Structure formats: C-alpha cells, structure tokens
Amino acid sequence: MTSAQRLPGLEAFSDADKDRLIHQLWQDLQAERARSAALEQRAVQIEDGAAAATAEPRPLLAELQRYGTDKRRPPRTATSEVATKLGRNLGFLRSRAVISAILVGGVVLALDQGIGWYQRHQLEQKRAADLRLAHAAYAGLFVELVNVTYEPDQKSYRLTMAMKNLQPEQPIYVMLAPVRVFEQVGLAWKEVPARAPTGQSTRVVKLTDRVTYETLFEPNLKDWTELMPGYMHIRFENNRLISQRSDPDGDIIERTDRHYVYLKPHGADNEAIRRRMKYAGEPPVYIPMPAH
C-alpha cells in the first residue's frame, strides 16, 4: 500500500472532518454496489443469449455442424496403413514367439523329467542288483574248513576247504585265489609259504552246488606262540571275487573268510600233549577255533 492509500490518522480529525469522511465512504460503497449489480445483470444476459443460440441454431451454422459431425472415419494414410500392418505383424510374431517358448519349455521339462526318471530307474536297478549279489555272496555261499592233514615230507600240511552254493538254481561265479596262511609269533601274525597243489594261482569256478579245493602250506617259524599246550596257532585267510555273471562288468563283490586252528607240529610228543591237556585219546592234528 502506498502513502496515498494509507488511512490518515483520525486523532488529528475534527468532528466535521470525521462526518465528511464517513459520508464519502458511504458514497463509495453505494457506487461499488451499483457496479457489481450491473456486472451481474450483464452476465445473466450473456448466459441467456448463449442458451438461445444453442436451442435455435442458425440454418448455416446448423448445416456446418451437421456436416462437421459426420461419423465416417477419416481417410487412412499410407503411414497409418503401414503402422497397422506392422502392429499386426508384430502381434503375430509375438504370439508365435510366445507359443514357441511355451513349446520349447514343455519339451525341456519333459526331457528333464524323463532323464530324472531314467536315472532313478537305473539307480534302483543297480541297488537291487547289488543287494541280490550281496545276498548271493554272503547268505547264499557257505564256506567251511574240511580238514588239515600231514604231508609225507614231514614239514608241510594239506588244507582242504569247501564252498557250497545254497541256492543252486542261481549259479554264482567265484574267482578263487590261493589261501594265505599266517602263524602267530608273539602278538603278531607272520605269513608262511602256501600254494595250490596244482601250482595254479587263481581260477574261476561256476558254483551250482559244492566244490572243494586244497592248499599246501609250511609253518616253518621256530619261535611260534603256544596258546594251547603243544600246538601252533594258525590263521587261514581266503579272498574271493564273486559275481552272478560269467562276464561281469563292475557287478563284482569281494568276500574274505578267515579260519583259525590250533595245529600240532610234525613229530610232536603226543604223550606230553595228553598229560598237559589231560586229553584221553591221541591228540588230533588240528583243533578248529571260532573266528576271533
């Protein structure tokens, strides 16, 4: 607000000045009210004229409006036609890409499930085959020590062992290795010479029933341990490779059997052994012991 528009200080006015000021303000208020009423009247007239023009359009204007509001589509330009075709092609290509992606995904999923099923099937088949082989090699195969006798050379022994297939309707193939023989010296086991009578190192046997095999060995150690009076402590160890096929391809299982005996030396004093053991008859060449 400028200095000309500021309200003068009323404390300097006389009563007559104040009356004149009030009279002037009243006149200004009346003038502003008249101006406002005139403006409102003009606005009403303008609105009425517009409504009349809308209700009863002039003939020329009506014709122009009728032709101007034609519902026909505007002429299609080359650009709009290209855009329409391009959009249609893009939609077609997009739909083909989506369908192809779905088909490829379905094929990949089916292949993955098929491979997974095949792998699980193979693992189950292998597990079942391993169980059958383990059963045949352990529960289905009985191994026993049959006899140990002196050899005529007065230093060697002949071991006879047997193995029997308890399920003869299901043959098994056994690769026999020479039996290893150990003699106890102190707290240790020391291997002594052993061989097959025929000199054959290994052989494969098709086992349908019972088979016996022999081993010659010589416990030649001087300081052997005497756990039983007058007897050596001997361990026989036999390793076998077993399969249910004659031409195995990884389907092989290994089985190791150990047998323990007390073995009477060549030329032993039977009378001394009877006294020490309080044995009634002639002391046997060997006394079998359980595995330990």
LINQUI-V432814 format. One record per residue. RES is the residue in one letter. PHI is phi in degrees with one decimal (* if undefined). Layout:
RES;PHI, RES;PHI
This chain:
M;*, T;-80.5, S;-66.3, A;-72.6, Q;-93.2, R;-72.5, L;-74.3, P;-67.3, G;-65.9, L;-76.9, E;-67.0, A;-88.7, F;-79.7, S;-87.3, D;-63.9, A;-66.6, D;-63.5, K;-63.5, D;-63.1, R;-64.3, L;-65.0, I;-66.2, H;-62.8, Q;-64.0, L;-63.8, W;-65.7, Q;-64.5, D;-61.4, L;-63.2, Q;-65.5, A;-65.1, E;-66.9, R;-64.6, A;-64.1, R;-63.5, S;-65.0, A;-64.0, A;-64.3, L;-63.7, E;-63.8, Q;-62.6, R;-67.7, A;-64.9, V;-63.2, Q;-64.9, I;-63.5, E;-63.4, D;-64.0, G;-64.5, A;-65.4, A;-65.3, A;-65.6, A;-65.9, T;-73.1, A;-71.7, E;-130.1, P;-69.9, R;-68.8, P;-55.9, L;-63.3, L;-64.4, A;-64.7, E;-62.2, L;-62.4, Q;-66.5, R;-64.2, Y;-72.2, G;-73.9, T;-102.2, D;-61.4, K;-83.2, R;-67.1, R;-68.7, P;-66.0, P;-59.9, R;-84.7, T;-89.4, A;-63.7, T;-65.9, S;-66.8, E;-63.9, V;-63.7, A;-63.8, T;-64.0, K;-62.7, L;-63.4, G;-63.5, R;-64.4, N;-64.9, L;-62.6, G;-62.9, F;-64.5, L;-63.3, R;-64.1, S;-65.4, R;-64.0, A;-63.8, V;-64.8, I;-62.9, S;-62.0, A;-61.8, I;-64.6, L;-63.9, V;-62.7, G;-61.3, G;-64.2, V;-64.3, V;-61.5, L;-63.2, A;-64.2, L;-63.0, D;-61.8, Q;-65.9, G;-65.0, I;-64.4, G;-61.3, W;-63.4, Y;-63.4, Q;-64.3, R;-64.0, H;-62.3, Q;-63.6, L;-63.3, E;-65.2, Q;-63.2, K;-66.3, R;-62.9, A;-65.4, A;-65.2, D;-63.2, L;-65.3, R;-63.4, L;-66.1, A;-62.3, H;-63.9, A;-65.8, A;-77.3, Y;-110.2, A;-72.3, G;-92.6, L;-122.1, F;-106.5, V;-120.3, E;-141.0, L;-89.0, V;-90.5, N;-165.1, V;-133.4, T;-129.0, Y;-71.6, E;-99.3, P;-62.2, D;-74.5, Q;66.0, K;-145.0, S;-107.1, Y;-133.7, R;-115.7, L;-98.7, T;-118.4, M;-125.7, A;-139.5, M;-136.3, K;-133.6, N;-85.4, L;-77.8, Q;-126.2, P;-61.2, E;-71.7, Q;-121.9, P;-60.5, I;-126.6, Y;-110.9, V;-120.4, M;-96.4, L;-90.1, A;-107.4, P;-57.4, V;-69.3, R;-95.0, V;-121.8, F;-126.3, E;-119.8, Q;-81.0, V;-129.1, G;66.5, L;-101.6, A;-111.5, W;-108.2, K;-120.0, E;-76.2, V;-118.4, P;-60.3, A;-150.8, R;-158.8, A;-76.7, P;-56.8, T;-84.9, G;81.1, Q;-75.0, S;-76.9, T;-137.4, R;-156.8, V;-104.9, V;-118.2, K;-86.1, L;-101.7, T;-116.1, D;-141.5, R;-125.4, V;-133.1, T;-110.9, Y;-149.3, E;-123.1, T;-142.7, L;-99.2, F;-144.9, E;-134.4, P;-78.4, N;-99.0, L;-81.8, K;-88.8, D;-104.5, W;-70.7, T;-87.1, E;-106.3, L;-81.9, M;-113.1, P;-52.2, G;80.7, Y;-123.6, M;-84.0, H;-104.1, I;-121.0, R;-123.4, F;-105.5, E;-128.4, N;-127.6, N;-102.6, R;-134.1, L;-105.6, I;-125.6, S;-144.1, Q;-97.9, R;-130.3, S;-74.4, D;-122.7, P;-66.3, D;-130.7, G;90.1, D;-86.4, I;-129.5, I;-129.6, E;-104.4, R;-128.9, T;-120.5, D;-116.9, R;-125.2, H;-128.6, Y;-121.7, V;-140.2, Y;-98.2, L;-117.1, K;-82.2, P;-64.8, H;-61.7, G;71.2, A;-67.1, D;-83.5, N;-64.1, E;-65.3, A;-64.3, I;-65.3, R;-63.0, R;-65.2, R;-70.0, M;-95.3, K;55.0, Y;-95.8, A;-77.7, G;-97.9, E;-77.8, P;-60.2, P;-71.2, V;-65.0, Y;-142.0, I;-127.6, P;-68.5, M;-128.6, P;-68.8, A;-62.1, H;-156.7
